[in-house]
Amino acid sequence: MNARSNRGSAGRKLGLWLLALLCVPAVAGAAMPQVLGDGQAMPSLAPMLEKTSPAVVNIATFTTFRNPLFEDPFFRRFFNVPNQQRRTRSAGSGVVVDARNGYIVTNNHVVQRADEITVTLADGRNLSAQLVGADEQVDLAVLKVAPEDLTEIRFADSDAVRVGDFVVAIGNPFSLSQTVTSGIISALGRSGLGIEGYEDFIQTDASINPGNSGGALVDLKGRLVGLNTAILAPSGGNVGIGFAIPANMVRAVLDELIEHGHVQRGYLGVAVQGLNAQLAEAFGVDRKDGVVVVDVEADSPAGEAGLQQGDIIVRVDEKAIRRVSDFHSRTAVIFVGDEVEMEILRGGRTRHVTLEVGDSWEKMRGERVDARLAGTLLQNFRSEDQGSGSGVVVTEVQTSSEAWRYGLRPGDVIVAANRQSVRTLADLREFARDGDQLLLRIYRAGQFGYVALR
């Protein structure tokens, strides 16, 4: 009995000693730690969290909803529809990334359609926040508050993280005050979830719940690894599968939003598919990772750079391309004006090409976007004054075209395609591929409506 007890005590000490080794980077240089009975240091994340947690804030939004039937004069007049309004409140989290200028990054879905945004700091102060800009395709938004005694968080290199790295999630779940959970990185490059337009998620088993959206996923040094954005929850609660937007993607989109107020994402004009063993054999290459070019637009940056069908892209700038999700995550942070270097394999030889992402995709014929839009002329559109905001404006429609027959008219602003938000021609072309029907949400003469093309 005594020997069994000694073995159990030794096992517990060994476990604590191993955990202490894992946590050394987090507690180095910290205040006096707690100690065990035999004088050993008690491992703790508290010193790191004391420095990092003040950079994570609570975000409360207020939105006013009107009865949509009140907008229809027929219903308003003949059915006496009341002009009902109600205000709703929602909550999420955010991260201070620039204390000097008061910039906070969060998820777009946390602040979308908000009339008022209030930020509560860890010390209890409430600050009014203004929306600087948002990117629906990556689900990011930037807020600005008065830069008064703020604490910011540093970025980690999310390309350097590995499966198995320890991480900590900080946020405000279920409208509670700040909460901390811990876990590991479970997987990298998660995509195909249908959550966002561009997906390259970090998966973690650190508990993430409603209200954690926009909060920080940090490493043991307190650096931002990712921005918590979604959970896989069949039963509505946490099941240990959470997703975060990688810090490198956050930083690139953040800079674009601060500079322009919106994302001027470039379009490369190339469609790809993943390389597999069968394709590698067919193309005569001795590798199984990369993406194969299956289509190139003639007048696009890819076409002008000389990319061809059958080229195998293995690197874009400094990022190795092993699968389609790698390629999409890189294109998510390629903006108008960028110069992109690609390493490709063609005919068994390595080549390098340079793509210049300019404004050549500001206007184009509809058939180049989708065959169902033949007979139209389309142009990128942005307005700060009108309710349409941004999208693609239809400048011409031939009366003999199918687009005219189905109801598309000059002046219509396309703001969504197949229920995906459209800001540019590149968005429209991408989302038009989904499904047999092209469902367009348009803005016309102060009202929104739908046009379905088959």
Long-range contacts (C-beta under 8 A, 24 or more apart in sequence): 13-38, 13-40, 16-40, 16-42, 16-43, 19-43, 22-166, 22-220, 23-220, 25-220, 25-221, 26-220, 26-221, 26-222, 45-168, 45-180, 45-182, 45-220, 48-168, 48-218, 48-220, 48-221, 48-222, 49-168, 49-170, 49-180, 49-222, 51-151, 51-222, 52-153, 52-170, 52-216, 52-218, 52-222, 53-122, 53-170, 53-178, 53-180, 54-121, 54-122, 54-123, 54-151, 55-95, 55-96, 55-97, 55-150, 55-151, 55-152, 55-153, 55-216, 56-93, 56-94, 56-95, 56-96, 56-122, 56-153, 56-170, 56-171, 56-172, 56-178, 56-215, 56-216, 57-93, 57-94, 57-95, 57-96, 57-104, 57-119, 57-120, 57-121, 57-122, 58-91, 58-92, 58-93, 58-94, 58-119, 58-120, 58-172, 58-177, 58-178, 59-91, 59-92, 59-93, 59-94, 59-104, 59-106, 59-110, 59-111, 59-117, 59-118, 59-119, 59-120, 59-129, 59-143, 59-214, 60-89, 60-90, 60-91, 60-117, 60-118, 60-119, 60-120, 61-89, 61-90, 61-91, 61-92, 61-110, 61-111, 61-114, 61-115, 61-116, 61-117, 61-118, 62-87, 62-88, 62-89, 62-114, 62-115, 62-116, 62-117, 62-118, 63-87, 63-88, 63-90, 63-113, 63-114, 63-115, 64-115, 71-447, 87-115, 91-172, 91-175, 91-211, 92-172, 92-211, 92-212, 92-213, 92-214, 92-215, 93-170, 93-171, 93-172, 93-211, 93-212, 93-213, 93-214, 93-215, 93-216, 93-228, 94-119, 94-143, 94-214, 94-215, 95-153, 95-214, 95-215, 95-216, 95-224, 95-227, 96-150, 96-151, 96-152, 96-153, 97-152, 97-153, 97-155, 97-224, 97-254, 98-152, 99-147, 99-150, 99-151, 99-152, 100-147, 101-144, 101-147, 102-144, 102-145, 102-146, 102-147, 102-148, 102-150, 103-132, 103-142, 103-143, 103-144, 103-254, 103-258, 104-129, 104-142, 104-143, 104-144, 104-145, 105-140, 105-141, 105-142, 105-143, 105-214, 105-227, 105-250, 105-254, 106-140, 106-141, 106-143, 106-213, 106-214, 106-227, 107-139, 107-140, 107-141, 107-213, 107-214, 107-227, 107-229, 108-134, 108-135, 108-136, 108-138, 108-139, 108-140, 108-141, 109-139, 109-213, 110-141, 110-213, 110-214, 111-141, 111-143, 112-136, 112-141, 117-143, 119-143, 119-145, 121-150, 122-151, 122-178, 132-257, 132-258, 132-261, 133-257, 133-258, 133-260, 133-261, 133-262, 133-263, 134-257, 134-262, 135-253, 135-256, 135-257, 135-262, 135-263, 136-197, 136-421, 136-423, 137-196, 137-197, 137-198, 137-263, 137-265, 137-332, 137-421, 137-423, 137-427, 138-196, 138-197, 138-198, 138-245, 138-249, 138-253, 138-263, 138-332, 139-195, 139-196, 139-229, 139-245, 140-227, 140-245, 140-250, 140-253, 140-254, 140-257, 141-257, 142-254, 142-257, 142-258, 153-216, 153-218, 153-222, 153-223, 153-224, 154-222, 154-223, 154-224, 155-223, 155-224, 155-247, 155-248, 155-250, 155-251, 156-218, 156-219, 156-221, 156-223, 156-224, 156-225, 156-247, 157-247, 157-248, 158-202, 158-225, 158-226, 158-246, 158-247, 158-248, 158-249, 159-246, 159-248, 159-319, 161-185, 161-188, 161-202, 161-219, 161-225, 162-188, 163-187, 163-188, 165-219, 165-225, 166-219, 166-220, 167-204, 167-206, 167-217, 167-218, 167-219, 167-225, 168-206, 168-217, 168-218, 168-219, 168-220, 169-204, 169-206, 169-207, 169-208, 169-212, 169-215, 169-216, 169-217, 169-228, 169-242, 170-215, 170-216, 170-218, 171-208, 171-211, 171-212, 171-213, 171-214, 171-215, 171-216, 171-228, 172-211, 172-212, 172-215, 173-208, 173-209, 173-210, 173-211, 173-212, 174-209, 174-210, 174-211, 175-211, 176-211, 179-212, 181-206, 181-207, 181-208, 182-206, 183-207, 183-240, 185-225, 186-241, 189-323, 189-325, 189-326, 189-329, 190-243, 190-325, 191-324, 191-325, 191-328, 191-329, 192-325, 193-230, 193-232, 193-243, 195-229, 195-230, 195-243, 196-229, 197-420, 197-421, 197-427, 197-430, 197-431, 198-249, 198-328, 198-329, 198-331, 198-332, 199-325, 199-328, 199-329, 200-245, 200-246, 200-249, 200-325, 200-326, 200-328, 200-329, 200-332, 201-226, 201-229, 201-230, 201-243, 201-244, 201-245, 201-246, 202-226, 202-243, 202-244, 202-245, 202-246, 203-241, 203-242, 203-243, 204-242, 204-243, 204-244, 205-240, 205-241, 205-242, 206-242, 207-238, 207-240, 207-242, 208-238, 208-242, 209-237, 209-238, 212-242, 217-244, 223-247, 224-250, 226-250, 246-329, 248-333, 249-329, 249-332, 249-333, 252-333, 253-332, 253-333, 256-335, 262-382, 262-390, 262-423, 263-335, 263-423, 264-335, 264-336, 264-337, 265-332, 265-334, 265-335, 265-336, 265-424, 265-426, 266-301, 266-334, 266-335, 266-336, 266-337, 266-338, 266-357, 266-361, 266-426, 267-300, 267-301, 267-357, 267-361, 267-424, 267-425, 267-426, 267-429, 268-300, 268-301, 268-302, 268-331, 268-334, 268-340, 268-355, 268-357, 269-296, 269-297, 269-299, 269-300, 269-301, 269-302, 269-303, 269-361, 270-295, 270-296, 270-297, 270-300, 270-302, 270-307, 271-295, 271-296, 272-313, 272-324, 272-327, 273-324, 274-323, 274-324, 275-312, 283-310, 283-312, 283-345, 284-348, 285-312, 285-345, 285-348, 287-314, 287-345, 289-314, 289-321, 289-322, 289-323, 290-314, 290-321, 290-322, 290-345, 291-321, 291-323, 291-324, 291-326, 291-327, 293-344, 297-368, 299-360, 300-360, 300-361, 301-340, 301-355, 301-356, 301-357, 301-358, 301-360, 302-355, 304-355, 304-356, 305-342, 305-353, 305-354, 305-355, 305-356, 306-353, 307-342, 307-344, 307-353, 307-355, 308-346, 310-346, 311-344, 311-345, 311-346, 312-344, 312-345, 312-346, 313-342, 313-343, 313-344, 314-343, 314-344, 314-345, 315-342, 315-343, 316-340, 316-341, 316-342, 316-343, 317-341, 361-424, 361-425, 361-426, 362-425, 363-395, 363-425, 364-425, 366-403, 368-429, 369-425, 369-428, 369-429, 369-432, 370-428, 370-429, 370-432, 370-433, 370-438, 372-402, 372-403, 372-432, 372-438, 372-453, 372-454, 373-403, 373-408, 373-432, 373-438, 373-453, 374-401, 374-402, 374-403, 375-400, 375-401, 375-402, 375-403, 375-404, 376-401, 376-403, 376-408, 378-414, 378-425, 378-428, 379-425, 380-424, 380-425, 381-413, 386-443, 387-443, 387-446, 388-413, 388-415, 388-443, 389-415, 390-415, 390-423, 390-424, 391-415, 391-416, 391-422, 391-423, 391-443, 392-422, 392-424, 392-425, 392-427, 392-428, 402-453, 403-453, 406-451, 406-452, 406-453, 406-454, 407-451, 408-440, 408-442, 408-451, 408-453, 409-444, 411-444, 412-442, 412-443, 412-444, 412-451, 413-442, 413-443, 413-444, 414-440, 414-441, 414-442, 415-441, 415-442, 415-443, 415-448, 416-440, 416-441, 417-441
